[in-house]
């Protein structure tokens, strides 16, 4: 049987976890892959929120071509955005 402290600790853990949207998770993956700095990361979040499908395809292209650069990601993202 759990002690009161363990039960309270579990409840506090559940409250600490914030719900994230799928586009936020994709943006974090892009930032981690490309090594974007703070200025560029806000643009990555905006691009993912704006058009998640183009962001995912752009990330896939960057990974396939092994080009972990933020500028290349945005170049591909804009091409995919125009095609839609």
Backbone as a chain_set.jsonl record, in Angstrom:
{"seq": "XXXXXXXXXXXXXXXXXXXXXXXXXXXXXXXXXXXXXXXXXXXXXXXXXXXXXXXXXXXXXXXXXXXXXXXXXXXXXXXXXXXX", "coords": {"N": [[0.84, -1.18, 0.0], [0.52, 2.221, -0.821], [2.184, 4.999, 0.641], [1.092, 8.079, 2.123], [2.696, 10.188, 1.33], [3.802, 9.238, -1.076], [1.528, 9.052, -2.662], [0.73, 11.747, -2.791], [2.975, 12.78, -4.054], [2.767, 11.598, -6.591], [0.441, 12.842, -7.519], [1.293, 15.506, -7.649], [3.253, 15.292, -9.614], [1.682, 14.685, -11.833], [0.349, 17.084, -12.152], [2.412, 18.809, -12.83], [3.208, 18.135, -15.41], [2.78, 19.489, -18.528], [0.364, 19.883, -21.059], [1.157, 19.373, -24.397], [0.996, 20.477, -27.766], [0.849, 18.724, -30.895], [2.236, 20.004, -32.975], [4.06, 21.474, -31.552], [5.772, 19.556, -30.545], [6.901, 18.604, -32.913], [8.193, 20.927, -33.735], [10.127, 21.182, -31.722], [11.625, 18.922, -32.291], [12.648, 19.626, -34.791], [14.186, 21.868, -34.096], [16.06, 20.672, -32.449], [17.291, 18.93, -34.28], [18.33, 20.672, -36.239], [19.796, 22.467, -34.76], [19.032, 25.064, -34.049], [19.198, 28.494, -32.997], [18.011, 30.819, -30.428], [16.686, 32.979, -31.74], [16.031, 31.857, -34.203], [14.516, 29.691, -33.426], [11.999, 30.595, -32.641], [10.88, 31.209, -35.085], [10.767, 28.686, -36.189], [8.864, 27.457, -34.54], [6.665, 29.02, -35.256], [6.392, 28.393, -37.982], [5.706, 25.693, -37.816], [3.292, 25.8, -36.446], [1.78, 27.198, -38.239], [1.706, 25.6, -40.617], [1.622, 22.438, -40.393], [1.918, 20.091, -41.909], [3.59, 20.785, -44.08], [5.828, 21.444, -42.616], [6.555, 18.981, -41.49], [7.164, 17.499, -43.809], [9.304, 19.011, -44.734], [11.168, 18.637, -42.694], [11.585, 15.896, -42.987], [12.76, 15.863, -45.54], [15.139, 17.262, -44.969], [16.352, 15.457, -43.234], [16.657, 13.191, -44.879], [18.416, 14.118, -46.834], [20.509, 14.723, -45.289], [21.068, 17.309, -44.236], [21.479, 19.287, -41.821], [20.599, 22.076, -41.338], [19.267, 25.221, -40.455], [18.588, 27.229, -42.257], [18.346, 25.802, -44.65], [16.178, 24.19, -43.986], [14.115, 26.14, -43.814], [14.108, 27.029, -46.449], [13.234, 24.742, -47.852], [10.791, 24.428, -46.564], [9.373, 26.737, -47.377], [9.16, 26.175, -50.113], [7.516, 23.896, -50.046], [5.274, 25.022, -48.913], [4.43, 26.82, -50.833], [3.679, 25.049, -52.807], [1.341, 23.968, -51.926]], "CA": [[0.0, 0.0, 0.0], [1.304, 3.454, -0.936], [2.076, 5.946, 1.743], [0.451, 9.344, 1.757], [3.693, 10.982, 0.622], [3.914, 8.738, -2.441], [0.296, 9.425, -3.372], [0.803, 13.185, -3.051], [4.035, 12.995, -5.044], [2.215, 11.221, -7.895], [-0.5, 13.88, -7.938], [2.065, 16.685, -8.014], [3.885, 14.988, -10.899], [0.663, 14.776, -12.87], [0.037, 18.496, -12.355], [3.566, 19.479, -13.416], [3.272, 17.847, -16.841], [1.913, 20.351, -19.309], [-0.063, 19.308, -22.32], [1.751, 20.013, -25.559], [0.376, 20.168, -29.039], [1.706, 17.933, -31.78], [3.111, 20.888, -33.731], [5.145, 21.89, -30.661], [6.722, 18.448, -30.495], [7.607, 18.613, -34.194], [9.09, 22.088, -33.717], [11.267, 20.844, -30.869], [12.444, 17.958, -33.031], [13.349, 20.389, -35.829], [15.191, 22.692, -33.423], [17.112, 19.774, -31.994], [18.005, 18.395, -35.44], [19.06, 21.719, -36.953], [20.621, 23.256, -33.849], [18.606, 26.455, -34.174], [19.357, 29.31, -31.802], [16.746, 31.36, -29.909], [15.999, 33.777, -32.754], [15.501, 30.975, -35.244], [13.557, 28.734, -32.874], [10.653, 31.176, -32.669], [10.399, 31.065, -36.46], [10.452, 27.27, -36.385], [7.568, 27.238, -33.894], [5.629, 29.678, -36.061], [6.184, 27.637, -39.223], [5.005, 24.447, -37.487], [1.907, 26.133, -36.086], [1.132, 27.678, -39.452], [1.468, 24.541, -41.593], [2.307, 21.279, -39.817], [2.258, 19.088, -42.928], [4.771, 21.268, -44.798], [6.954, 21.374, -41.677], [6.962, 17.581, -41.391], [7.818, 17.124, -45.061], [10.592, 19.709, -44.785], [12.063, 17.936, -41.777], [11.925, 14.622, -43.618], [13.722, 16.158, -46.61], [16.422, 17.606, -44.344], [16.948, 14.233, -42.692], [17.042, 12.311, -45.98], [19.571, 14.685, -47.525], [21.52, 14.937, -44.249], [21.395, 18.734, -44.199], [20.923, 19.8, -40.567], [20.765, 23.524, -41.304], [17.988, 25.91, -40.318], [18.294, 27.939, -43.506], [17.87, 24.821, -45.619], [14.825, 23.813, -43.564], [13.181, 27.191, -44.216], [14.05, 27.025, -47.915], [12.366, 23.629, -48.244], [9.459, 24.717, -46.024], [8.714, 27.706, -48.259], [8.818, 25.49, -51.362], [6.356, 23.054, -49.794], [4.136, 25.899, -48.626], [3.974, 27.358, -52.119], [3.094, 23.967, -53.61], [0.001, 23.636, -51.414]], "C": [[0.888, 1.249, 0.0], [1.116, 4.336, 0.286], [1.464, 7.246, 1.23], [1.428, 10.215, 0.966], [3.832, 10.539, -0.832], [2.696, 9.125, -3.266], [0.325, 10.906, -3.729], [1.877, 13.502, -4.093], [3.538, 12.659, -6.448], [1.264, 12.285, -8.412], [0.231, 15.147, -8.356], [2.769, 16.485, -9.35], [2.905, 15.151, -12.043], [0.326, 16.23, -13.163], [1.173, 19.223, -13.058], [3.652, 19.268, -14.913], [2.277, 18.723, -17.574], [1.569, 19.657, -20.616], [0.583, 20.093, -23.462], [0.987, 19.597, -26.806], [1.371, 19.416, -29.913], [2.683, 18.819, -32.539], [4.264, 21.383, -32.866], [6.215, 20.803, -30.558], [7.552, 18.379, -31.777], [8.607, 19.772, -34.229], [10.323, 21.812, -32.857], [12.198, 19.853, -31.554], [13.265, 18.671, -34.114], [14.469, 21.214, -35.209], [16.365, 21.834, -32.972], [17.947, 19.26, -33.169], [18.881, 19.458, -36.1], [19.986, 22.53, -36.059], [20.302, 24.736, -33.927], [18.837, 27.21, -32.87], [18.011, 29.941, -31.421], [15.978, 32.17, -30.947], [15.332, 32.892, -33.792], [14.429, 30.037, -34.705], [12.142, 29.3, -32.859], [10.051, 31.072, -34.067], [10.03, 29.616, -36.774], [9.097, 26.959, -35.756], [6.433, 27.834, -34.73], [5.333, 28.884, -37.331], [5.419, 26.346, -38.946], [3.546, 24.708, -37.144], [1.114, 26.518, -37.329], [0.76, 26.543, -40.405], [2.253, 23.294, -41.175], [2.717, 20.266, -40.881], [3.493, 19.507, -43.725], [6.008, 21.199, -43.905], [7.467, 19.94, -41.56], [7.686, 17.127, -42.652], [9.193, 17.773, -45.195], [11.608, 19.041, -43.875], [12.514, 16.601, -42.369], [12.948, 14.821, -44.729], [15.097, 16.47, -46.037], [17.125, 16.367, -43.82], [17.437, 13.317, -43.806], [18.303, 12.807, -46.675], [20.72, 14.989, -46.566], [22.021, 16.385, -44.266], [20.768, 19.349, -42.947], [21.133, 21.309, -40.406], [19.394, 24.187, -41.262], [17.619, 26.605, -41.619], [17.779, 26.984, -44.577], [16.453, 24.37, -45.281], [13.812, 24.859, -44.036], [13.039, 27.283, -45.73], [13.085, 25.941, -48.394], [10.94, 23.878, -47.76], [8.709, 25.683, -46.932], [8.334, 27.082, -49.601], [7.589, 24.614, -51.179], [5.1, 23.892, -49.548], [3.551, 26.472, -49.909], [3.253, 26.304, -52.943], [1.663, 23.636, -53.153], [-1.036, 24.625, -51.84]], "O": [[1.879, 1.32, 0.728], [0.038, 4.402, 0.876], [1.347, 7.456, 0.023], [1.022, 10.906, 0.031], [3.965, 11.377, -1.724], [2.822, 9.484, -4.437], [-0.02, 11.279, -4.85], [1.697, 14.396, -4.919], [3.861, 13.37, -7.4], [1.27, 12.603, -9.601], [-0.169, 15.798, -9.321], [2.87, 17.425, -10.138], [3.248, 15.688, -13.096], [0.045, 16.576, -14.31], [0.924, 20.164, -13.812], [4.129, 20.152, -15.625], [1.081, 18.706, -17.282], [2.385, 18.939, -21.194], [0.552, 21.323, -23.481], [0.414, 18.51, -26.879], [2.581, 19.472, -29.691], [3.837, 18.437, -32.733], [5.338, 21.681, -33.388], [7.408, 21.096, -30.491], [8.756, 18.128, -31.732], [9.734, 19.611, -34.699], [11.438, 22.174, -33.233], [13.417, 19.937, -31.411], [14.436, 18.352, -34.323], [15.579, 21.254, -35.74], [17.523, 22.231, -33.101], [19.17, 19.164, -33.067], [20.023, 19.191, -36.473], [20.877, 23.215, -36.56], [21.205, 25.572, -33.878], [18.694, 26.654, -31.781], [16.987, 29.628, -32.029], [14.754, 32.066, -31.031], [14.202, 33.15, -34.209], [13.531, 29.632, -35.444], [11.181, 28.554, -33.046], [8.845, 30.868, -34.213], [9.096, 29.355, -37.532], [8.273, 26.276, -36.363], [5.377, 27.222, -34.887], [4.175, 28.72, -37.713], [4.577, 25.943, -39.748], [2.666, 23.927, -37.509], [-0.07, 26.203, -37.452], [-0.349, 26.511, -40.939], [3.409, 23.122, -41.561], [3.77, 19.642, -40.756], [4.351, 18.674, -44.016], [7.109, 20.928, -44.384], [8.676, 19.712, -41.534], [8.708, 16.445, -42.572], [10.13, 17.16, -45.706], [12.774, 18.895, -44.24], [13.682, 16.228, -42.262], [13.894, 14.043, -44.851], [16.109, 15.999, -46.555], [18.342, 16.235, -43.943], [18.512, 12.728, -43.696], [19.16, 12.011, -47.06], [21.779, 15.457, -46.986], [23.224, 16.646, -44.305], [19.655, 19.872, -43.002], [21.768, 21.756, -39.452], [18.47, 23.76, -41.954], [16.461, 26.571, -42.036], [16.868, 27.33, -45.329], [15.623, 24.188, -46.172], [12.772, 24.509, -44.593], [11.957, 27.583, -46.233], [12.225, 26.194, -49.238], [9.983, 23.572, -48.471], [7.532, 25.469, -47.225], [7.295, 27.423, -50.167], [6.715, 24.582, -52.044], [3.998, 23.503, -49.936], [2.335, 26.592, -50.053], [2.326, 26.618, -53.69], [0.875, 23.084, -53.922], [-2.207, 24.482, -51.49]]}, "num_chains": 1, "name": "protein.A"}
